[in-house]
Amino acid sequence: MKVSQIEHSLQFYANGKFLITGEYVVLDGVRGLAVPLNLGQRIQITPRTDQAIIWKSFNADGGIWFHWQTTVNSWSESSSDSVTQKLIDILKHAQELAGSNILDKGCEITMHLGFDRQFGMGSSSTLISLIAQWFQVDPYTLQFQSFGGSGYDIACATSNGPIVYRYHPEQPSYKSIDFDPDFKDDLFLST
């Protein structure tokens, strides 16, 4: 977990991911080789003096792709926008896991992707990892409640290098390994 405090703000970072072996076999419990990318996503949470909650997500090109503004008292209300509703659901799950009301004060949340969100490098899994770090909850539980999947991308989000991952719905596990192919400099791998 990479965390820093900036002028009373919290900041967290999560790596993108690349699974060398297939997701479907990993879901069946087969070990998978996965590599965190040197591209990822970061979040900064800055307190506000009012009751507003303002969320802004930026793509790698610096353009804003998502904006949501709500209040401390109404953030959990349903939304007709599917992206906003998914975020609300994730935040509700995180709040339940945390057992406390994290969003009880105004704040501005800023997300910055280091890769294009359409590339499949982990915009959802880094979001889950970042929210789990912020709420101090288990990222696998949050992932399984929010999106499902094997969780290898959650392991990559905070790993410092290549891993062998094994899915188990109760307790996924992974271990660090050496993975040093000749072509690694041509990739975005964090090795």
N, C-alpha and C positions, 0 to 999 in steps of 0.2 A: 504494500500500500504506500503510495507516494502522496504525502499531504504536506501542505505548507499553509501558514497563516499570513495573510497580507492585509494590514490595516483592518483588523477585525473580520476579515473575510476568510472563508475556508476555500481551499483549492485542492482538487484531486485530479489524478490522471489515470487513464486506463489504455492499455495497448490494444490495437487492432489484432486480428488473428488470421491465420492461414492453416487449414487442416490438410495435411499431406495425404492422409488416408480418407476413406469415405465416411460421411456422416451416418449413413444408414447402418453400416457394420458397427460403428461406435455405439449407436443406440442399442445394438444387440449385445453389448458387453465386450466387444473385441477392442483390444488396445489400439489407440490411434496416435500417430505422430502429428503433433501440432507445433506451430511456431508463432510466437508473438511478433507483431510487426513493429518497426520503429516509427510507425505512424499510429496515431491513436486519437483519443478525445479527452478534453479536459473540461472541468466544470469549475466555476467560481460562484460562491454563494456570498453575497454581500448584504448585511443587515440594512433595513430601512427603518426610518422613524415613524412611518405610517403603517397602515394595515394592508398595503398593496403587496401582491406577489406578482412579479414580472419575470417571465421566462422568455429568453431569446436563444435560439440555436442557429449557429453559423456553419455554413459548409466550408470546405477547404479553400474555396476561392474568395472567402470573406463575405459572401452574400448571405443574408438572413433567409433561412428556409422555414423557420417556425417561430411564431410569436404568440404568447398567451399572457393575458393579464386578468387577474382575479383578485380576490381578497382573502384574508385569513379566515373569514367566516363562510366563504362560499366556494373555496377551491375544490371541494369534493363533490360539488353538484355535477350532474351529468351534462355532457356536451354532445351536440349533434355532429361535431367534427370528429372523425375517427382517430386522427392523430392525438388530438387533445384528450379524447376519452381514454385512449390507451395509456397516455401519460398519467391521467387521473387514477386509473386502475393500478398502475405500478406504484404510484405514491401511496395509495390506500393500503396495498399489500405491505409496503415498506413500513408504513406507520403502525400497522398491526403487529408486524414482526418486532419493531422497536419497542412496542408497549408504551409509547409516550407520544405526545403531540408535538412533533418536530416543527410543523408548520403553524405554530401559534403566534408568530411574529412576522411582520412584513420583511420581505427580502427580494433581492434581484438575483436571478439565477442565469448565468451566461454559460453556454456550451459552445465549444469550438472543436470542430472536426479537423483532423489532419489529413483526411482523405475524402474523396467524393462519396457521399452517402449512398449513391447508386452502385458502387463497386462491390458491395458484399464483403467489406473488410471488417465489419463488426460495429456498425453504428448502434444497433440494438443492444448487443452484448456489452459494449462499453458504457452505454447509458445505464444498464442494469448494474454494472460494477460500480459506476460512479455514485449512483443513488444508494447502493448498499454501503459504500464507504462513508457517505455523508450521514446516513441514518444508523450506521454501525450495526448492520444486520448481516446475516449469512447470505452471500451473493447467489449461491446455488439454490437455496430455498426461494429467494426472490425470483430468480430465473425460471425455475420450474413452475411457480405459481403464475408468472406473467406470460411466458412464451412457450414453455416446454423445451424440447431439444435435449441434447446430450450434456451440455454444460462445458464442453471443451473450450468454447470461446470465453467463458467466464474464467477458467484456469489461465488462459493466455493473457487476459486483461491485466493481471497483476504479476505475471511471471517475468523473470529476467532473461529467459532464454528458452530454447526448445524443450518440449516436454513429451512424455508418453502419458497419455490420458486414458483412464478407464472409467466408463460410466457405470454407476450403480445408483438407482433412484434414492436410496437412503444415504449413501455416503460415497460420492464420486472421489476418485483419487488420481493423483498425477505425481510424476517424479521428473526432475530435471535430467537432461541427457546432453551429450555432445553431439552436435549435428553441424558439420563443417564442410559442406559441399564446395567444390571448386567454383561454382557459379553463384555463390551466395551474395557477392558484391553487385550482381545484376538484379537482385530482388530487394524488397523492402523489409527483409527479415531482421529481427532484433537478435542477432547471434554474436 
